[in-house]
């Protein structure tokens, strides 16, 4: 059989047009020579985990086991509209010696607006986006953020122009039949589909790949033919993907269940995917799909498409930096700059902190529970300076200010804001110094209570605020009861501190 150089394949005739007869020729029947069980290395570049909500049902752990079994050196994650599962995916792949490729399958919609939203279901198309490097990861996050901040309607959406704006460090493919090219093609708008293909190729150059799939859907053959024709005409390399949604063939039923839940219908009465081959496949599976589903592409053509997936994997070299802390950068608003007479983070946090300290000391003076002299005031000032220096040394000043700004904004809007830990509600019992218990609302500044470690502590201040949270009542075999928020932590003898909502009958609560 003559070897076809798919990398440099030119299917144009003397008039410069693609000869469709030659397209058919490269798909000549290859007989039954599949993979031979040797599991030729290639890389899955279109893969969904359960982070593709109510669609994907595969776990990273199961995918990794199969990747190692099938001799796959790398693997991509491309969940629908989200990067939420990427860090877990990266960690587990690195540990297993599999190269992780970060990405997602974005929803593209260039017709966002009132009219489009009335026909939402047909308005979005799919776009595979893969990260090459650090800048690519930054841009992928920018696209994901804009999809929710500016393009959200039932799900996050981007525009093609945003994709071009943030293209640096990214690789894209033509994606599946639900792509924009696929939509145009099945609407018989072939010329528009070709123009869009060319736009993507012009923008991304060698980082644009034509994606075909081998499944049992008859329309996939029509889509593949168009993609192959466009790839030959515009010089794009072709990759084969499997649009993986689950690990094993039998897991197709699990995906049916997810779809039924998504559509709020009973099993058997909901939409069911006719494609039952969306499992994590080996190279032998790919060759079998080619024959079993009637594509009959030549063996060397399949070889070249699989080899191109290895090329993509070679280009993708992004790693999370886990050995350094990454905190947000604080950008002060004009009122903060004016109040603090500075844009410098250190100056701002010092002025805010010492202003609060002054308020606290004035309160201590008013209630007289602490004798304040110059030495005591200096003790507080020195401690605050030390705490700020520790925060600054940890490079967390901006982090503290960002959180402070969020809380300040909520309070300015009249919203309830409480501490970031569980809290007691009226009626909760607090153990006093003499061993007796008192309801928390009867505790005042100056009272002596026992802390969680049994040490006597003086109450220096109290905080009371309204909450809008779900409350849980805990009943104990000694007849006592605790009423608190779900996230309030209770000290147990067998598991240490446990959130109230996570307690069970086997937990032994410390004395109450």
C-alpha positions as CSV (number, residue, x, y, z in Angstrom):
1,X,0.0,0.0,0.0
2,X,1.4,3.4,-1.0
3,X,2.4,5.6,2.0
4,X,0.5,8.9,2.1
5,X,2.4,11.9,3.4
6,X,-0.6,13.5,5.2
7,X,1.6,16.3,6.6
8,X,2.3,17.6,3.1
9,X,-0.8,16.3,1.3
10,X,-1.9,18.5,-1.5
11,X,-5.3,17.6,-3.0
12,X,-5.7,20.6,-5.3
13,X,-6.2,20.0,-9.0
14,X,-4.7,22.0,-11.8
15,X,-7.3,24.7,-11.3
16,X,-6.3,25.1,-7.7
17,X,-9.5,23.4,-6.4
18,X,-9.7,20.4,-4.1
19,X,-10.4,17.3,-6.0
20,X,-13.1,15.5,-4.0
21,X,-12.4,12.3,-5.7
22,X,-9.0,12.3,-4.0
23,X,-10.7,13.0,-0.7
24,X,-12.5,9.7,-1.3
25,X,-9.3,8.0,-2.2
26,X,-7.6,8.7,1.1
27,X,-10.5,6.9,2.7
28,X,-10.1,3.7,0.7
29,X,-10.9,0.6,2.6
30,X,-8.0,-0.6,4.8
31,X,-9.2,-4.1,5.4
32,X,-9.2,-5.4,8.9
33,X,-5.7,-4.4,9.9
34,X,-6.4,-2.6,13.2
35,X,-4.1,-1.8,16.0
36,X,-3.0,-5.4,16.7
37,X,-3.3,-4.9,20.4
38,X,-0.1,-3.0,20.6
39,X,-1.8,0.2,21.7
40,X,-0.1,2.8,19.4
41,X,0.6,5.9,21.5
42,X,-1.6,8.9,20.9
43,X,-3.3,11.6,23.1
44,X,-6.9,12.2,23.8
45,X,-7.5,15.9,23.3
46,X,-11.3,16.1,23.8
47,X,-12.2,14.6,27.2
48,X,-14.9,15.4,29.7
49,X,-15.0,14.7,33.5
50,X,-17.9,15.0,35.9
51,X,-17.1,18.7,35.9
52,X,-19.1,18.8,32.7
53,X,-22.2,19.1,34.8
54,X,-24.9,16.6,34.1
55,X,-23.1,15.5,30.9
56,X,-19.7,14.0,31.6
57,X,-19.4,11.2,34.2
58,X,-15.8,10.1,34.0
59,X,-13.4,10.4,36.9
60,X,-9.8,11.5,36.4
61,X,-8.6,8.4,38.4
62,X,-10.2,6.0,35.9
63,X,-9.0,7.9,32.9
64,X,-5.4,7.8,34.2
65,X,-5.6,4.0,34.8
66,X,-6.7,3.6,31.2
67,X,-4.1,6.1,29.8
68,X,-1.3,4.1,31.4
69,X,-2.8,0.8,30.2
70,X,-3.0,2.1,26.6
71,X,0.4,3.7,26.5
72,X,-0.9,7.3,26.3
73,X,1.9,9.8,27.3
74,X,-0.5,12.7,27.9
75,X,-4.2,13.6,28.2
76,X,-6.3,16.7,28.0
77,X,-9.2,17.9,30.0
78,X,-11.9,19.9,28.1
79,X,-15.0,20.2,30.3
80,X,-18.0,22.2,29.1
81,X,-17.5,25.9,29.9
82,X,-15.3,25.5,32.9
83,X,-11.8,25.2,34.2
84,X,-12.9,24.1,37.6
85,X,-11.5,20.6,37.5
86,X,-8.1,21.4,36.0
87,X,-6.0,21.6,39.2
88,X,-7.1,18.2,40.5
89,X,-6.6,16.8,37.0
90,X,-3.1,18.3,36.8
91,X,-2.0,17.0,40.2
92,X,-3.2,13.5,39.6
93,X,-1.8,13.3,36.1
94,X,1.6,14.5,37.3
95,X,1.7,12.0,40.1
96,X,0.9,9.2,37.6
97,X,3.5,10.3,35.1
98,X,0.9,11.4,32.5
99,X,1.4,14.8,30.9
100,X,-1.6,16.9,31.7
101,X,-3.0,19.3,29.1
102,X,-5.3,22.0,30.5
103,X,-8.2,23.1,28.4
104,X,-12.0,23.5,28.2
105,X,-14.8,23.3,25.7
106,X,-16.2,26.8,25.5
107,X,-19.7,27.8,24.4
108,X,-19.4,30.3,21.5
109,X,-22.2,32.7,20.6
110,X,-21.7,35.7,18.4
111,X,-25.4,36.6,18.5
112,X,-25.8,37.4,22.2
113,X,-28.8,39.6,22.9
114,X,-32.5,39.5,23.6
115,X,-33.5,38.0,20.2
116,X,-30.9,35.2,20.6
117,X,-31.9,34.4,24.1
118,X,-35.4,33.5,23.0
119,X,-33.9,30.6,21.0
120,X,-31.2,29.8,23.4
121,X,-30.8,26.1,22.8
122,X,-29.8,26.6,19.2
123,X,-27.7,29.6,19.8
124,X,-24.5,28.2,21.2
125,X,-21.7,26.2,19.6
126,X,-18.8,24.3,21.0
127,X,-15.1,25.3,20.8
128,X,-12.2,23.2,22.1
129,X,-9.5,25.4,23.7
130,X,-6.1,24.0,24.9
131,X,-3.4,25.7,26.9
132,X,0.2,25.8,25.6
133,X,1.9,27.8,28.3
134,X,1.5,30.2,31.2
135,X,0.2,33.0,29.0
136,X,-2.3,30.6,27.5
137,X,-3.6,29.6,31.0
138,X,-4.0,33.3,31.8
139,X,-6.0,33.8,28.6
140,X,-8.1,30.7,29.1
141,X,-9.1,32.1,32.5
142,X,-9.9,35.4,31.0
143,X,-12.2,33.8,28.5
144,X,-13.8,31.7,31.2
145,X,-14.3,34.7,33.4
146,X,-15.8,36.8,30.5
147,X,-18.1,34.0,29.6
148,X,-19.8,34.3,33.0
149,X,-19.3,38.0,33.7
150,X,-20.4,39.3,30.3
151,X,-21.8,36.4,28.3
152,X,-23.8,34.4,30.8
153,X,-27.3,33.1,29.9
154,X,-28.0,29.8,31.6
155,X,-24.3,29.0,31.0
156,X,-21.1,31.0,30.3
157,X,-20.6,32.0,26.7
158,X,-17.8,33.7,24.7
159,X,-17.7,35.5,21.3
160,X,-15.3,34.6,18.5
161,X,-13.8,38.0,18.8
162,X,-12.9,37.4,22.4
163,X,-11.2,34.1,21.4
164,X,-9.1,36.0,18.9
165,X,-8.4,38.8,21.4
166,X,-7.0,36.3,23.9
167,X,-5.5,33.8,21.5
168,X,-1.8,34.0,22.7
169,X,-0.7,30.7,24.2
170,X,-3.8,28.8,23.1
171,X,-4.4,25.9,20.6
172,X,-7.9,25.4,19.2
173,X,-9.6,22.8,17.1
174,X,-12.6,22.7,14.9
175,X,-14.3,20.8,17.7
176,X,-17.2,18.4,17.3
177,X,-20.3,18.6,15.2
178,X,-21.8,21.0,17.7
179,X,-19.2,23.6,16.6
180,X,-20.0,26.8,14.8
181,X,-18.7,25.2,11.6
182,X,-20.9,22.2,12.2
183,X,-24.0,24.4,12.8
184,X,-23.4,26.2,9.5
185,X,-22.7,23.0,7.6
186,X,-25.9,21.4,8.8
187,X,-27.8,24.5,7.9
188,X,-26.4,24.0,4.4
189,X,-24.4,27.2,4.7
190,X,-21.2,25.6,3.3
191,X,-19.6,28.8,2.2
192,X,-20.1,30.5,5.6
193,X,-18.7,27.4,7.2
194,X,-15.6,27.5,5.0
195,X,-15.1,31.2,5.7
196,X,-15.3,30.5,9.5
197,X,-12.8,27.7,9.1
198,X,-10.4,30.0,7.2
199,X,-10.8,32.7,9.9
200,X,-9.8,30.3,12.6
201,X,-6.8,29.1,10.5
202,X,-5.7,32.6,9.7
203,X,-5.8,33.7,13.4
204,X,-4.2,30.6,15.0
205,X,-2.0,29.4,12.2
206,X,-0.1,26.2,13.2
207,X,-2.0,26.2,16.5
208,X,-5.3,25.4,14.7
209,X,-6.1,21.8,14.1
210,X,-8.9,20.1,12.1
211,X,-10.8,17.7,14.4
212,X,-12.6,14.6,13.2
213,X,-14.3,11.9,15.2
214,X,-15.2,8.2,14.5
215,X,-18.6,7.3,15.9
216,X,-21.7,5.6,14.9
217,X,-23.6,8.8,13.8
218,X,-24.1,8.9,10.1
219,X,-24.0,12.7,10.1
220,X,-20.4,12.5,11.5
221,X,-19.2,11.2,8.1
222,X,-20.6,14.3,6.3
223,X,-19.0,16.5,8.9
224,X,-15.6,14.7,8.6
225,X,-15.7,15.0,4.8
226,X,-16.1,18.7,5.0
227,X,-13.4,19.1,7.7
228,X,-10.9,16.9,5.7
229,X,-11.6,18.9,2.6
230,X,-11.1,22.2,4.4
231,X,-7.9,20.9,6.0
232,X,-6.5,20.0,2.7
233,X,-7.4,23.3,1.1
234,X,-6.1,25.5,3.8
235,X,-3.2,23.4,5.1
236,X,-4.5,22.4,8.5
237,X,-3.3,19.3,10.3
238,X,-6.0,16.7,11.2
239,X,-6.4,15.1,14.6
240,X,-8.8,12.3,15.7
241,X,-10.6,12.8,19.0
242,X,-13.2,10.6,20.8
243,X,-15.3,13.2,22.6
244,X,-14.8,11.1,25.8
245,X,-17.6,11.5,28.4
246,X,-17.0,8.3,30.5
247,X,-14.3,5.7,31.1
248,X,-15.9,2.4,30.1
249,X,-18.4,1.4,27.4
250,X,-21.0,0.3,30.1
251,X,-20.9,3.8,31.6
252,X,-23.0,5.1,28.7
253,X,-26.0,4.2,30.9
254,X,-24.7,6.5,33.6
255,X,-24.5,9.3,31.1
256,X,-28.1,8.6,30.1
257,X,-29.1,9.0,33.8
258,X,-27.3,12.4,33.9
259,X,-29.1,13.6,30.8
260,X,-32.4,12.5,32.3
261,X,-31.7,14.5,35.4
262,X,-30.7,17.5,33.4
263,X,-33.9,17.3,31.4
264,X,-36.0,16.5,34.5
265,X,-37.4,13.4,32.9
266,X,-37.6,9.7,33.6
267,X,-35.2,7.3,32.2
268,X,-36.4,6.0,28.9
269,X,-38.4,9.2,28.2
270,X,-35.5,11.6,27.9
271,X,-33.1,12.4,25.1
272,X,-30.6,9.5,24.7
273,X,-27.4,9.9,22.9
274,X,-27.2,7.6,19.9
275,X,-23.5,7.6,20.1
276,X,-22.5,4.9,22.5
277,X,-18.8,5.0,21.9
278,X,-17.8,8.0,24.0
279,X,-15.6,6.0,26.3
280,X,-11.9,6.2,26.9
281,X,-10.6,4.5,23.8
282,X,-7.3,2.9,22.8
283,X,-5.7,3.1,19.4
284,X,-7.1,-0.3,18.7
285,X,-10.6,1.0,19.4
286,X,-10.0,3.9,17.0
287,X,-9.0,1.5,14.2
288,X,-12.0,-0.6,15.0
289,X,-14.4,2.4,15.0
290,X,-13.0,3.3,11.5
291,X,-14.0,-0.1,10.2
292,X,-17.1,-0.9,12.3
293,X,-18.8,2.4,11.7
294,X,-18.1,2.4,8.0
295,X,-15.6,5.3,7.7
296,X,-13.0,3.1,6.0
297,X,-10.2,5.7,6.1
298,X,-6.8,4.3,5.1
299,X,-4.7,2.9,7.8
300,X,-1.9,5.4,7.2
301,X,-4.3,8.3,7.3
302,X,-5.4,7.2,10.8
303,X,-1.8,6.8,11.8
304,X,-1.0,10.4,10.7
305,X,-4.0,11.8,12.6
306,X,-3.1,10.1,15.8
307,X,0.5,11.2,15.4
308,X,-0.7,14.8,15.2
309,X,-2.2,14.4,18.6
310,X,1.3,13.8,19.9
311,X,2.4,17.0,18.2
312,X,-0.2,18.9,20.0
313,X,0.8,17.4,23.3
314,X,4.5,18.4,22.7
315,X,3.3,22.0,22.3
316,X,1.4,22.1,25.6
317,X,3.8,22.6,28.5
318,X,1.8,24.5,31.2
319,X,2.4,23.6,34.9
320,X,0.8,25.1,38.0
321,X,3.3,26.7,40.3
322,X,2.6,25.0,43.5
323,X,5.8,26.0,45.3
324,X,4.9,29.7,45.5
325,X,1.9,31.6,46.9
326,X,-0.3,33.4,44.5
327,X,-2.5,36.1,46.0
328,X,-4.7,38.7,44.3
329,X,-3.5,42.2,43.8
330,X,-5.4,44.9,45.6
331,X,-6.4,48.0,43.7
332,X,-7.7,50.7,46.1
333,X,-10.7,52.7,45.1
334,X,-10.6,56.5,45.0
335,X,-12.3,56.9,48.4
336,X,-9.6,54.7,50.0
337,X,-6.8,56.5,48.3
338,X,-8.2,59.8,49.5
339,X,-8.8,58.6,53.1
340,X,-5.4,57.1,53.4
341,X,-3.5,59.7,51.3
342,X,-1.7,56.8,49.6
343,X,-2.0,54.1,46.9
344,X,0.6,52.0,48.7
345,X,-0.8,48.7,50.1
346,X,1.4,48.8,53.2
347,X,0.4,52.4,54.1
348,X,-3.3,51.7,53.5
349,X,-3.4,48.6,55.7
350,X,-1.5,50.3,58.5
351,X,-3.8,53.4,58.5
352,X,-6.9,51.2,58.5
353,X,-5.5,48.8,61.2
354,X,-4.3,51.6,63.6
355,X,-7.6,53.4,63.1
356,X,-9.4,50.3,64.3
357,X,-7.0,49.9,67.1
358,X,-7.7,53.4,68.3
359,X,-11.4,52.7,68.3
360,X,-10.9,49.5,70.3
361,X,-8.7,51.3,72.9
362,X,-11.3,54.1,73.3
363,X,-13.9,51.4,74.0
364,X,-11.7,49.8,76.6
365,X,-11.3,53.2,78.2
366,X,-15.1,53.7,78.3
367,X,-15.9,50.4,80.0
368,X,-12.8,50.4,82.2
369,X,-12.1,46.7,82.1
370,X,-8.5,47.2,81.1
371,X,-6.2,49.7,82.7
372,X,-4.6,51.6,79.9
373,X,-1.3,53.4,80.5
374,X,1.5,54.2,78.1
375,X,3.1,50.8,78.6
376,X,-0.1,49.0,77.8
377,X,-0.9,51.1,74.7
378,X,2.7,50.5,73.5
379,X,2.2,46.8,74.0
380,X,-0.9,46.9,71.7
381,X,0.9,49.1,69.1
382,X,4.0,46.8,69.1
383,X,1.8,43.8,68.6
384,X,-0.1,45.3,65.7
385,X,3.2,46.3,64.0
386,X,4.5,42.8,64.5
387,X,1.3,41.3,63.0
388,X,1.5,43.6,60.0
389,X,5.1,42.7,59.5
390,X,4.3,39.0,59.5
391,X,1.5,39.5,57.0
392,X,3.8,41.6,54.8
393,X,6.6,39.0,55.1
394,X,4.1,36.4,53.8
395,X,3.2,38.7,50.9
396,X,-0.5,38.6,52.0
397,X,-1.2,42.3,52.6
398,X,-3.2,42.5,49.3
399,X,-5.1,39.4,50.2
400,X,-6.2,40.8,53.5
401,X,-7.3,44.1,51.8
402,X,-9.2,42.3,49.1
403,X,-11.2,40.4,51.7
404,X,-11.7,43.6,53.7
405,X,-12.9,45.4,50.6
406,X,-15.4,42.6,49.8
407,X,-16.9,42.8,53.4
408,X,-16.9,46.6,53.3
409,X,-18.8,46.5,50.0
410,X,-21.4,44.1,51.4
411,X,-21.9,46.2,54.5
412,X,-22.4,49.3,52.4
413,X,-25.2,47.5,50.5
414,X,-26.9,46.7,53.8
415,X,-26.2,43.0,53.6
416,X,-25.5,40.8,56.6
417,X,-21.9,39.9,57.0
418,X,-20.6,37.7,59.8
419,X,-17.2,36.1,60.7
420,X,-16.0,33.3,58.6
421,X,-16.6,30.6,61.2
422,X,-19.7,29.0,62.7
423,X,-21.5,31.1,65.3
424,X,-23.7,30.6,68.3
425,X,-27.4,31.7,68.5
426,X,-29.3,32.9,71.5
427,X,-29.8,30.1,74.0
428,X,-26.4,28.5,73.3
429,X,-24.7,27.5,76.6
430,X,-21.3,28.7,77.6
431,X,-19.3,27.2,80.4
432,X,-18.3,29.7,83.0
433,X,-15.2,29.8,85.3
434,X,-17.1,28.2,88.2
435,X,-18.2,25.2,86.0
436,X,-21.8,26.4,85.6
437,X,-23.4,27.1,82.2
438,X,-25.0,30.3,81.1
439,X,-26.8,31.2,77.9
440,X,-24.6,33.2,75.5
441,X,-26.8,36.2,75.5
442,X,-26.2,36.7,79.2
443,X,-22.4,36.9,78.8
444,X,-21.0,40.4,79.2
445,X,-17.6,42.1,78.9
446,X,-15.6,41.2,82.0
447,X,-17.1,37.8,82.6
448,X,-14.7,34.8,82.9
449,X,-15.5,31.8,80.7
450,X,-13.7,28.6,79.8
451,X,-12.3,28.3,76.3
452,X,-12.2,25.1,74.2
453,X,-9.1,24.0,76.1
454,X,-10.5,24.5,79.6
455,X,-8.5,27.7,80.2
456,X,-10.2,30.6,82.0
457,X,-10.4,33.7,79.8
458,X,-11.8,37.2,80.3
459,X,-14.4,38.4,77.8
460,X,-13.0,41.5,76.3
461,X,-15.6,42.2,73.7
462,X,-18.9,40.8,72.3
463,X,-20.2,40.8,68.8
464,X,-23.8,40.5,67.9
465,X,-25.3,40.6,64.4
466,X,-28.3,39.3,62.5
467,X,-27.9,36.2,60.4
468,X,-29.8,34.7,57.5
469,X,-28.5,31.1,57.7
470,X,-29.9,27.7,58.3
471,X,-29.9,26.7,61.9
472,X,-29.4,23.2,63.3
473,X,-30.5,21.9,66.7
474,X,-28.3,19.2,68.3
475,X,-29.9,17.0,71.0
476,X,-27.7,14.9,73.4
477,X,-28.5,11.8,75.5
478,X,-28.0,13.9,78.7
479,X,-31.0,16.0,77.7
480,X,-28.9,19.0,76.7
481,X,-29.3,20.9,73.4
482,X,-27.1,23.1,71.2
483,X,-28.6,25.4,68.7
484,X,-26.1,26.8,66.1
485,X,-25.3,27.4,62.5
486,X,-24.5,24.4,60.3
487,X,-20.8,25.3,60.0
488,X,-20.3,25.8,63.8
489,X,-17.5,23.5,65.0
490,X,-18.1,21.2,67.9
491,X,-15.2,19.5,69.9
492,X,-15.5,15.7,69.8
493,X,-13.3,13.2,71.6
494,X,-13.0,10.9,68.6
495,X,-12.6,13.3,65.7
496,X,-11.5,16.6,67.1
497,X,-13.3,19.7,65.8
498,X,-16.3,18.7,63.6
499,X,-18.8,21.0,61.9
500,X,-22.3,20.6,63.3
501,X,-23.7,19.5,60.0
502,X,-21.1,16.7,59.7
503,X,-21.7,15.2,63.2
504,X,-23.1,11.7,63.4
505,X,-24.4,9.3,66.1
506,X,-20.9,7.8,66.6
507,X,-19.3,11.1,67.6
508,X,-18.6,11.6,71.3
509,X,-19.0,15.2,72.2
510,X,-16.8,16.7,74.9
511,X,-18.6,17.8,78.1
512,X,-21.4,20.3,77.6
